[in-house]
């Protein structure tokens, strides 16, 4: 029986060179390709030059500080892109085959603490043998590259080519400690915010101004107030009487301190809502483990329906 194999003289270039070329072709920038692949622009340039020499085709035209694909480069990119994608998917699937009973979730810290962790025991009870690995991070996990199986995030900005399902709608809700509210100026209307110290989350610098606009108030609160790296830090500061934080309603109503060390002085204000979404690869959406996890997540957020 004759075995088909690749000879040592195979003309197939290295995946490193191919990936450098494909990303540079997609971005039309060696600098952007280098940033995405975690390499230097010089390394990208050398890899592409070596690829051009190996295949005998000029791939880019260099015009000043910009590059553009040659006709041959465009044709080659179109031909190799599906193959690279198949190689990427095959690698991810091979890795997953070693963890068939593990689902990796990437979620924001506040969502994890108020929604996921209180319901984790129920998941384990109903899904014996299926393990959840939850990573709490403010950074977007790249699901396409296998950094997580499921991402739980605001909005759909990063959902192109993925299955995206809304889990729960949230809106901003000002919260403060009872002690702070007793000692601070009156807070009966959104425009009164100008008289208070606002607590910000650095990843959402415009959140307070957006809330004021949505609440129908044209007040410009330019005072930077206090800023923290996470909503949990902002809530801790509010609990300790340092100002007013903008929490996520209705999730905040399951926070350990809501109703005691934190209250909502403007509870009736209607602010703009935003969806908290479930995202996964389209090819994985119907897999049994993803479906089990999605149903559990639906149960987790169902308790907020009547809040």
C-alpha positions in Angstrom: 0.0 0.0 0.0 1.3 3.4 -1.0 1.2 6.0 1.8 0.6 9.6 0.6 2.9 12.0 2.4 4.6 15.3 2.0 8.2 15.0 0.9 11.0 16.9 2.6 11.1 19.1 -0.5 7.4 20.1 -0.2 6.9 23.6 -1.7 4.4 24.5 1.1 5.7 27.6 2.9 5.7 27.8 6.7 2.5 28.7 8.5 4.3 31.6 10.1 5.0 33.2 6.7 1.5 32.5 5.5 -0.2 33.9 8.5 2.0 37.0 8.4 1.1 37.5 4.7 -2.6 36.9 5.3 -2.9 39.4 8.2 -0.9 42.0 6.3 -3.1 41.5 3.3 -6.3 41.8 5.4 -5.0 45.0 7.1 -2.9 46.4 4.2 -0.4 47.3 7.0 2.6 45.4 8.3 2.3 47.4 11.6 -1.3 46.3 12.2 -0.4 42.7 11.2 2.5 42.7 13.6 0.3 44.0 16.5 -2.4 41.4 15.9 0.1 38.5 15.7 2.3 39.7 18.6 5.3 40.2 16.4 7.4 43.2 15.3 6.8 44.9 11.9 10.3 44.0 10.9 9.6 40.3 11.5 6.4 40.5 9.4 8.4 42.2 6.6 11.1 39.5 6.7 8.5 36.7 6.7 6.7 38.1 3.7 9.9 38.8 1.8 11.0 35.2 2.4 7.6 34.0 1.2 7.9 36.0 -2.0 11.3 34.5 -2.6 10.1 31.0 -2.0 7.1 31.1 -4.2 8.6 33.4 -6.8 5.7 35.9 -6.7 5.7 39.5 -5.8 2.9 39.9 -3.2 2.9 43.6 -2.3 3.7 46.8 -4.0 5.3 49.2 -1.6 4.3 52.8 -2.2 5.9 55.2 0.2 4.8 54.1 3.7 1.8 52.2 2.4 1.5 48.7 0.8 -1.1 47.3 -1.6 -1.5 43.8 -3.0 -0.3 42.9 -6.4 -2.7 41.0 -8.6 -0.7 37.8 -7.9 -0.8 38.7 -4.1 -4.6 39.1 -4.2 -5.1 35.8 -5.9 -2.7 34.0 -3.6 -4.3 35.4 -0.5 -7.8 34.4 -1.7 -6.5 30.9 -2.3 -4.7 30.3 1.0 -7.2 32.1 3.4 -9.7 29.1 3.5 -6.9 26.7 4.1 -5.5 28.7 7.0 -9.0 29.0 8.4 -9.5 25.2 8.1 -6.1 24.7 9.8 -7.1 27.0 12.6 -10.4 25.2 13.2 -8.8 21.8 13.0 -6.3 22.8 15.7 -9.0 24.2 18.0 -11.1 21.1 17.5 -8.1 18.9 18.3 -7.5 20.8 21.5 -11.1 20.6 22.4 -11.1 16.8 21.9 -8.9 16.6 24.9 -11.4 18.6 27.0 -14.7 17.3 25.7 -16.3 17.9 29.1 -15.0 21.4 29.7 -16.7 24.7 28.7 -14.7 27.8 29.0 -16.6 31.1 29.7 -15.2 34.6 29.6 -17.3 37.1 31.5 -17.1 40.5 33.1 -16.2 40.4 36.8 -19.5 42.0 38.0 -21.6 39.6 35.9 -19.6 36.7 37.3 -20.0 37.7 40.9 -23.7 38.5 40.8 -25.1 36.0 38.2 -22.7 33.1 37.6 -21.2 32.2 40.9 -24.5 32.2 42.9 -25.9 29.7 40.4 -22.8 27.5 39.9 -23.9 24.8 42.3 -27.1 24.4 40.3 -25.2 23.9 37.1 -22.9 21.3 38.7 -26.0 19.5 40.1 -27.8 19.4 36.8 -24.7 18.6 34.6 -22.6 16.0 36.3 -19.3 15.5 34.5 -19.4 18.8 32.7 -16.9 21.3 34.0 -17.1 25.1 33.7 -14.0 27.2 33.6 -14.9 30.8 34.1 -12.4 33.6 33.3 -13.3 37.0 34.6 -11.8 39.8 32.5 -12.7 43.2 31.1 -10.9 42.2 27.9 -12.7 40.6 24.9 -11.9 37.0 24.5 -11.2 36.1 20.9 -13.6 33.1 20.5 -12.6 32.6 16.8 -9.0 31.9 18.0 -10.1 29.5 20.7 -9.5 31.8 23.7 -12.9 30.8 25.1 -15.9 28.7 24.1 -18.4 31.3 25.3 -18.1 35.1 25.9 -20.7 37.0 27.9 -20.4 40.7 27.0 -22.2 44.0 26.4 -23.3 44.8 22.9 -22.7 43.0 19.6 -19.6 44.9 18.4 -17.5 41.8 18.4 -20.2 39.4 17.2 -19.6 39.3 13.5 -19.4 35.6 12.3 -20.5 34.4 15.8 -23.8 33.3 17.2 -25.1 36.1 19.4 -28.0 35.7 21.9 -29.4 38.4 24.2 -29.4 37.2 27.8 -30.7 40.2 29.7 -31.2 44.0 29.2 -29.5 46.3 31.6 -29.5 50.0 32.3 -27.5 52.4 34.4 -28.7 53.0 38.0 -27.0 55.5 40.3 -26.2 53.9 43.7 -24.7 55.4 46.9 -24.5 54.6 50.6 -27.2 55.8 52.9 -24.6 57.7 54.9 -23.4 59.5 51.9 -26.9 60.5 50.9 -27.7 61.8 54.3 -24.6 64.1 54.4 -24.6 65.1 50.7 -26.8 67.7 48.9 -30.3 66.6 47.9 -30.5 64.2 44.9 -34.1 64.2 43.6 -33.5 64.7 39.9 -30.7 63.7 37.4 -29.7 67.4 37.1 -28.8 67.3 40.8 -25.9 65.0 39.9 -23.8 68.1 39.2 -23.6 68.7 43.0 -22.2 65.2 43.7 -18.9 63.2 43.4 -19.3 60.7 40.7 -17.4 57.4 40.7 -16.3 56.2 37.2 -15.1 53.0 35.7 -12.1 53.7 33.4 -13.2 51.3 30.7 -16.4 53.3 30.3 -15.4 57.0 30.7 -18.6 58.3 29.0 -21.1 56.2 31.0 -22.2 58.9 33.3 -22.7 61.5 30.6 -24.6 58.9 28.5 -26.8 58.2 31.5 -27.6 61.9 31.9 -28.5 62.3 28.3 -30.7 59.2 28.3 -32.4 60.5 31.5 -33.3 63.7 29.6 -30.9 65.9 31.4 -28.6 68.2 29.5 -26.3 68.8 32.5 -22.6 68.5 31.5 -20.8 66.8 34.4 -17.2 67.5 33.5 -15.8 66.8 37.0 -13.8 63.6 36.6 -14.6 62.5 40.2 -13.1 59.2 41.2 -12.1 56.4 38.7 -11.6 52.7 39.2 -10.6 49.8 36.9 -13.7 47.8 37.5 -17.4 48.2 38.5 -16.7 46.2 41.7 -14.1 48.7 42.8 -16.5 51.6 42.0 -19.2 49.9 44.1 -16.8 49.4 47.0 -16.0 53.1 46.9 -19.7 53.9 46.9 -20.3 51.6 49.8 -17.7 53.5 51.8 -19.4 56.8 51.1 -17.0 58.3 48.5 -19.7 59.2 46.0 -22.2 57.8 43.6 -21.5 54.8 41.3 -23.4 53.8 38.2 -24.5 50.2 38.6 -26.1 47.8 36.2 -29.8 47.4 36.8 -31.3 44.8 37.4 -28.0 43.0 38.2 -27.2 45.3 41.0 -30.3 44.1 42.9 -28.6 40.8 43.5 -25.4 42.4 44.8 -24.7 41.6 48.5 -24.9 45.2 49.6 -27.9 46.5 47.6 -30.7 47.6 49.9 -28.4 47.9 52.9 -25.0 49.5 52.3 -26.1 50.7 48.8 -29.4 52.4 47.8 -30.8 53.8 44.6 -31.8 57.5 45.1 -33.1 57.9 41.5 -34.8 54.5 41.2 -37.5 55.7 38.8 -35.4 57.3 36.2 -35.7 55.6 32.8 -32.2 55.2 31.3 -31.2 53.7 28.0 -30.9 49.9 28.0 -28.2 47.7 26.6 -28.1 44.0 26.0 -25.8 41.6 27.8 -25.1 39.0 25.2 -24.1 35.3 24.9 -21.6 34.7 22.1 -20.1 31.5 20.7 -18.8 30.2 17.4 -21.6 29.4 14.9 -20.1 26.0 14.4 -20.4 25.2 18.1 -23.8 26.7 18.8 -25.7 23.3 18.5 -23.1 21.3 20.4 -24.6 19.6 23.5 -22.3 21.2 26.0 -22.9 24.7 24.6 -26.6 24.1 24.7 -26.6 22.9 28.3 -24.6 26.0 29.3 -26.8 28.3 27.4 -30.0 26.9 29.1 -28.3 27.3 32.5 -27.5 30.9 31.7 -31.1 31.5 30.6 -32.2 30.2 34.0 -29.6 32.4 35.7 -31.0 35.6 34.2 -34.7 34.5 34.4 -34.8 35.7 38.0 -34.3 39.3 36.8 -37.5 39.2 34.7 -39.7 40.3 37.6 -37.2 42.6 39.3 
